[in-house]
């Protein structure tokens, strides 16, 4: 009887196992990579030359050009979309000085719920460079991720409908090891991204650093592709200035079209990680990487 009483008392005092609920995953607010645009700022006088050269190089079409106030403070810019099978750019040619903090955001990502996306971004480590504001066709915010990666999130009042891309471009980000893991954690958490590859012994020649070893991380999500280059940051020009990489089927044909359109080849095609890669500069100064699968 004493033994039974002891066991009963011990059972009362012993902590019972508690089911710990896993934190609910944040919602995925991505809409699709065809709605994700690189923001290209060019001098007003070179606006048309850039748009024409970009479409001549990659194909596709443009939206109607207009003049708008796209910032919450007084300003005026030419604005137009160039929608190509290899990716979309939002082009700005300001007729007034460019208000802070605009001009250094690399991309604009369409989200399905602006308030929800902002809350999620802040939860995953981003900070707002400017709070959410209305524009002529929706709402916008500019956020910054670890390492100083700036991007705009936007939402349209009327749901846009763009054709699917033939190839999805990659957002090319250059960071040092100090912040790379934090950025990867935060971005994949927000974007529901998956790491496709993580090569910690990639050749530095890929970013103009022969004889060095770098880390290259490829991430995919509903926002598209992202390639992260982790190095000492001692990059020769023009590496690090290329914000986006565009995939094409035929490198030689693309470069020929680009040359005819007034585009300069800054880095000639080279073999990089199973593909041919080159860096181009378009009229107006926009620098981009172009790649094609290497012939097997």
C-alpha positions, 0 to 999 in steps of 0.5 A, a space after each residue: 500500500 505504501 509502494 502504491 502511494 509512493 508511485 501515485 505521488 511520483 506520478 503527480 509530481 512528475 512533469 507530463 510531456 507537453 506537445 509543443 506546437 511548431 510555429 506556423 510558417 509564414 504565408 508565401 506572397 509571391 505571384 510569379 517570376 514574370 512579375 519580378 522586374 529589375 529596376 533600371 535607372 537611366 538618364 532621361 536622354 538615353 531612355 528610348 535607346 536603352 529600351 530599344 536595345 534591351 528588346 532588340 537583344 532579348 525580344 518581347 515587347 514594351 508597355 506604353 511609355 508614360 510620365 508619372 510620379 512613382 515616389 511619395 514625394 514630388 518627382 516626375 519620371 518617364 516609366 516603361 516596362 520591357 517584357 521579354 521572354 528572358 525577364 522584365 525590366 522597369 525602366 525609369 528616366 527621371 526628369 527631376 532629381 531622384 528622391 531618397 531612397 529610390 535609385 538603389 533598389 535592385 528589383 521590384 517583386 509583386 506580392 499578393 498582399 502588401 501588408 502581409 508581405 511587409 509583416 513577413 519581411 520584417 519578421 524575417 529580418 528585413 527593415 523598411 527604408 521607406 514605409 508603404 505608400 500609394 502609387 498611381 496603380 497600387 502600393 509600394 514599399 522599399 525594404 533592405 535585407 542583411 548585407 544592404 540588399 535593397 528591393 521594392 515590394 509592390 501590389 497592384 489594384 488591378 491584377 496584372 497579367 503578363 505572359 510566362 517567361 521562357 527562361 527565368 532570370 537570376 538576381 545576382 547578389 554579391 556579399 562577404 561571408 560576414 553576412 551571407 548566412 544571415 541573408 540566406 536564412 532571412 530570404 529563404 524564410 520570407 520567400 519560401 526559397 529552397 537552396 538548389 546548390 551551395 558550392 563552397 569551392 567555386 572558382 573565383 574566375 567566375 567573378 573576376 578573381 582568378 586563383 581564388 575560391 568563392 562560394 556560390 549559392 543558388 536559390 529558387 522561390 516563387 519570386 524566381 532565381 537568385 545567385 549569391 556570390 560570397 567572396 572577399 568583396 575585392 571585385 574588379 569592375 564590372 563584377 558586382 555591378 551586374 544585378 541580373 543574369 539573363 538566360 538565352 538559348 544561343 549566346 553568339 546570336 544574342 551577342 550579335 543582336 546586342 552589338 547591332 543594338 549598340 550594346 557593349 560586351 564588357 566581359 567576353 563569353 567564358 565557361 562558368 559552371 557548365 554554361 557560357 557567361 558574358 557581361 554586357 553594358 546597355 545604352 544608359 549604363 545598365 550592366 547585366 550578365 547573360 548566360 547560355 547552357 554550354 554545349 554538351 
